[in-house]
């Protein structure tokens, strides 16, 4: 991991920096473009608009990672649980993304797992609210059917093993838990060999915050690793197990290769999905929908946007200019 990336992780975890940036959050255009709302109700309205206007699904994520304060942890958990109920009541996929460091893993693994189970149970309970919805013309399924998950985000390498262990524990408990894996990690095929035999959902991303001893290096090697992992996720064994592949990428070259591989192996466009960040490449999102593929956006909500934003910079230093310009108070840049 580079000095720059270590610095961005430290900034993301800094309570003082986070507090200072929250003070100007309401005046920034960054939140307007990349955050789906200030609270649960606003986020659900955004998700409804995306579904009704474009047929795009959403995974709600409450902004609040890297916290150790008990009150902040409980607040994050309650927001995720509220999001589950609101999504179910709206007839949307009950789909939430969760950072382990937001729900207790900065304080202790036992607390983090207990809270993860609470959220998983909320997903399962809220899923009953979408049962009996009218059949979707696009999918032939009840609204949200088969796509209701709590998906664990993968954060920096320091918490990777604990996140994978949490995923296994949640599945063993019969909870609807998914996981994010990073293609750049050399051990990802090993993790996939287990995951594709489970009734779970897995989001594959390229990955950030590289560790030399653990990762592939260079764009070409990472892209190759991504497609190798996609091949495992689109295997016959995965399909027979009820595994649901999710490809988190904004790279149209990779998406094209995945679409070709899926056709070759007999996967219908409705049997997997592409996921992108809310506000990033909306034109490509719409193009994929036009081709008949499922598209989901990772939709953050809330006011504590600083850790989320600075992690995007750490993942890709080219995003630094976007963060800097978003701090302008005229609001015109993203208008």
C-alpha positions in Angstrom: 0.0 0.0 0.0 1.4 3.4 -1.0 2.1 6.3 1.4 -0.7 8.2 -0.3 -3.2 5.4 0.3 -2.2 5.0 3.9 -2.7 8.7 4.3 -6.2 8.6 2.9 -7.2 5.7 5.2 -5.9 7.8 8.2 -7.9 10.8 7.0 -11.0 8.6 6.5 -10.7 7.4 10.1 -9.9 10.8 11.6 -12.8 12.0 13.8 -11.4 15.6 13.8 -11.2 15.7 10.0 -14.6 14.1 9.6 -16.2 16.6 12.0 -14.6 19.5 10.1 -15.8 18.3 6.8 -19.3 17.5 8.0 -19.6 21.2 8.9 -19.5 22.1 5.2 -21.2 19.0 3.9 -24.5 20.7 3.3 -22.9 23.3 1.1 -21.0 20.9 -1.2 -22.0 19.7 -4.6 -20.3 16.4 -4.0 -23.2 15.2 -1.9 -25.7 16.4 -4.5 -24.2 14.3 -7.2 -23.0 11.2 -5.4 -25.2 10.9 -2.3 -28.8 9.7 -2.7 -30.3 11.7 0.1 -29.9 13.1 3.6 -32.0 10.4 5.3 -33.8 7.1 4.7 -36.9 8.6 3.2 -35.0 10.7 0.7 -32.8 7.7 -0.3 -35.9 5.6 -0.8 -37.5 8.3 -3.0 -34.3 8.3 -5.1 -34.4 4.5 -5.4 -38.1 4.7 -6.4 -37.3 7.3 -9.1 -34.4 5.2 -10.5 -36.6 2.1 -10.7 -39.7 3.8 -12.1 -38.0 6.0 -14.6 -35.0 3.8 -15.7 -35.6 0.3 -14.3 -32.4 0.6 -12.2 -32.2 -1.0 -8.8 -30.4 0.4 -5.7 -28.4 -0.8 -2.7 -28.7 1.7 0.1 -25.7 2.4 2.2 -25.7 4.7 5.3 -22.7 6.9 5.4 -20.9 6.3 8.7 -17.9 4.0 8.5 -14.8 3.8 10.8 -16.6 4.5 14.1 -15.9 3.2 17.6 -18.2 5.3 19.7 -21.1 3.1 20.9 -23.8 5.7 20.2 -22.5 6.2 16.6 -22.4 2.5 16.0 -26.0 2.0 17.3 -27.1 4.9 15.1 -25.6 3.4 12.0 -27.2 0.0 12.7 -30.6 1.6 13.3 -30.3 3.5 10.0 -29.6 0.3 8.1 -32.6 -1.4 9.8 -34.8 1.5 9.0 -33.7 1.4 5.4 -34.7 -2.3 5.3 -38.2 -1.5 6.5 -38.6 1.5 4.2 -37.5 -0.4 1.1 -39.8 -3.3 1.9 -42.8 -0.9 2.4 -42.0 0.7 -0.9 -42.0 -2.6 -2.8 -38.3 -2.2 -3.6 -35.5 -4.7 -3.3 -34.6 -4.9 0.4 -30.9 -4.5 -0.4 -28.5 -2.7 1.9 -24.7 -2.4 1.9 -22.9 -2.4 5.2 -19.4 -1.6 6.2 -18.2 -3.7 9.1 -16.4 -0.7 10.6 -19.7 1.1 10.7 -21.5 -1.4 12.8 -19.0 -2.3 15.6 -15.8 -3.9 14.2 -13.8 -0.9 15.3 -14.9 -1.7 18.9 -14.9 -5.5 18.8 -15.8 -8.5 16.5 -18.6 -9.8 18.8 -20.4 -6.5 18.8 -20.0 -6.2 15.0 -21.3 -9.7 14.3 -24.3 -9.2 16.7 -25.2 -6.0 14.8 -24.8 -7.6 11.4 -27.2 -10.3 12.5 -29.7 -7.7 13.5 -29.5 -6.1 10.1 -29.7 -9.5 8.3 -32.8 -10.3 10.3 -34.3 -6.9 9.3 -33.7 -7.8 5.7 -35.5 -11.1 6.1 -38.4 -9.5 7.9 -38.8 -6.7 5.4 -38.6 -9.0 2.5 -42.1 -10.3 3.5 -43.4 -6.8 2.7 -42.7 -7.2 -1.0 -44.3 -10.7 -1.2 -47.5 -10.6 -3.3 -46.4 -7.5 -5.3 -47.5 -7.5 -8.9 -45.4 -9.5 -11.2 -42.7 -7.4 -12.9 -43.0 -7.3 -16.7 -39.3 -7.1 -17.1 -38.4 -10.1 -14.9 -41.5 -12.3 -14.4 -40.8 -12.2 -10.7 -42.4 -10.5 -7.7 -40.9 -7.1 -7.0 -37.6 -7.7 -5.2 -37.8 -11.5 -5.4 -34.4 -13.2 -5.1 -32.5 -9.9 -4.8 -32.9 -9.1 -1.1 -29.6 -9.0 0.7 -27.4 -7.4 3.2 -24.1 -7.1 1.3 -20.9 -6.7 3.3 -18.6 -4.1 1.8 -14.9 -4.9 1.7 -12.8 -2.2 3.3 -9.1 -1.9 3.7 -6.9 -5.1 4.0 -6.7 -4.9 7.8 -10.3 -6.1 8.1 -10.5 -8.4 5.1 -10.3 -11.8 6.9 -12.7 -10.7 9.6 -15.2 -9.6 6.9 -15.0 -13.0 5.1 -15.5 -14.8 8.4 -18.5 -12.7 9.2 -20.1 -13.6 5.9 -19.7 -17.3 6.5 -21.1 -17.0 10.0 -24.2 -15.1 8.7 -24.8 -17.7 6.0 -24.5 -20.5 8.6 -27.2 -18.6 10.6 -29.5 -18.7 7.6 -29.4 -15.0 7.0 -29.5 -13.3 3.6 -25.9 -12.1 3.5 -23.8 -11.2 0.5 -20.1 -10.3 0.3 -17.8 -8.0 -1.8 -14.6 -9.6 -3.1 -11.7 -7.8 -4.8 -10.3 -9.3 -8.0 -6.8 -7.9 -7.4 -6.5 -10.2 -4.3 -4.6 -13.4 -5.2 -6.7 -15.5 -2.9 -10.0 -14.4 -4.4 -10.4 -17.5 -6.5 -10.1 -19.6 -3.4 -12.8 -17.6 -1.6 -15.0 -17.9 -4.7 -14.6 -21.7 -4.9 -16.5 -21.8 -1.6 -18.9 -18.9 -2.2 -20.3 -20.2 -5.5 -21.6 -23.3 -3.8 -23.7 -21.2 -1.4 -27.1 -19.5 -1.8 -25.6 -16.1 -1.6 -24.8 -13.0 -3.7 -21.3 -11.8 -4.3 -20.2 -8.4 -5.6 -16.9 -8.6 -7.5 -14.9 -5.3 -7.7 -11.4 -4.6 -9.0 -10.3 -3.6 -5.5 -8.4 -0.8 -3.9 -5.6 -0.1 -1.4 -3.1 -2.7 -2.8 -0.8 -4.8 -0.7 2.2 -6.1 -2.7 2.4 -9.5 -1.1 -1.3 -10.2 -1.5 -2.3 -8.6 -4.8 -1.9 -8.7 -8.5 -0.2 -5.5 -9.8 -0.9 -3.5 -12.9 -4.1 -2.9 -14.8 -3.7 -5.7 -17.3 -3.1 -8.3 -14.6 -6.0 -7.0 -12.5 -8.3 -7.1 -15.5 -7.2 -10.6 -16.3 -7.9 -11.6 -12.7 -11.3 -10.0 -12.8 -12.3 -12.0 -15.8 -10.9 -15.2 -14.3 -13.1 -14.6 -11.2 -16.1 -13.7 -13.4 -15.6 -17.1 -15.1 -15.9 -18.8 -11.7 -19.0 -16.8 -10.8 -20.6 -17.7 -14.1 -19.9 -21.4 -13.8 -22.6 -24.1 -14.1 -21.9 -25.0 -10.5 -22.7 -21.5 -9.4 -26.0 -21.4 -11.3 -27.1 -24.8 -9.9 -26.4 -23.6 -6.4 -28.6 -20.5 -6.7 -25.6 -18.2 -6.5 -26.3 -14.6 -7.7 -23.3 -12.9 -9.4 -22.9 -9.1 -9.2 -20.2 -7.4 -11.2 -19.2 -4.1 -9.7 -17.4 -2.2 -12.5 -17.6 1.0 -14.5 -15.3 -0.5 -17.2 -17.3 -1.1 -20.4 -14.5 -3.4 -21.7 -14.9 -5.7 -18.8 -18.7 -5.5 -19.0 -18.6 -6.5 -22.6 -16.4 -9.5 -21.9 -18.7 -10.6 -19.1 -21.8 -10.3 -21.3 -20.2 -12.5 -23.9 -19.1 -15.1 -21.3 -22.6 -15.2 -19.8 -24.2 -15.8 -23.2 -21.7 -18.5 -24.0 -22.5 -20.3 -20.7 -26.2 -20.0 -20.9 -26.8 -17.3 -18.2 -29.8 -15.1 -19.0 -29.4 -11.3 -18.6 -31.8 -11.5 -15.6 -29.6 -14.0 -13.7 -26.9 -11.6 -12.8 -26.3 -7.8 -12.5 -23.9 -5.0 -13.0 -23.4 -2.5 -10.1 -22.0 1.0 -10.2 -21.7 3.9 -7.9 -24.6 6.3 -7.8 -23.8 9.3 -9.9 -20.9 7.6 -11.9 -21.4 6.9 -15.6 -25.2 7.2 -15.7 -25.1 7.1 -19.5 -23.5 3.6 -19.3 -26.0 2.5 -16.7 -28.8 3.4 -19.1 -27.1 1.8 -22.0 -26.8 -1.5 -20.1 -30.5 -1.3 -19.2 -31.3 -0.7 -22.8 -29.5 -4.0 -23.6 -31.7 -5.8 -21.1 -29.2 -6.2 -18.3 -29.9 -5.7 -14.6 -28.2 -2.6 -13.2 -27.9 -1.6 -9.6 -26.4 1.5 -8.1 -24.6 1.7 -4.8 -26.6 4.6 -3.2 -25.1 6.3 -0.2 -27.3 8.4 2.0 -26.8 10.5 5.1 -24.6 13.5 6.1 -21.3 11.8 7.1 -19.9 11.7 3.5 -16.2 12.4 4.3 -14.9 8.9 4.9 -16.8 7.7 1.7 -15.4 10.5 -0.4 -11.8 10.2 0.8 -11.8 6.5 0.3 -12.8 7.1 -3.4 -9.7 9.3 -3.6 -7.5 6.6 -2.0 -8.8 4.1 -4.5 -8.1 6.3 -7.4 -5.9 9.4 -6.9 -7.4 10.9 -10.1 -10.6 11.5 -8.1 -8.8 14.1 -5.9 -9.7 16.9 -8.3 -13.4 15.9 -8.1 -13.3 16.1 -4.3 -11.5 19.4 -4.3 -13.9 21.0 -6.8 -16.9 19.7 -5.0 -15.9 21.8 -2.0 -16.8 24.9 -3.9 -19.9 26.5 -2.4 -21.4 27.9 -5.6 -23.2 24.6 -6.3 -22.8 25.1 -10.0 -20.3 22.5 -11.0 -22.6 19.5 -11.0 -25.8 21.4 -11.7 
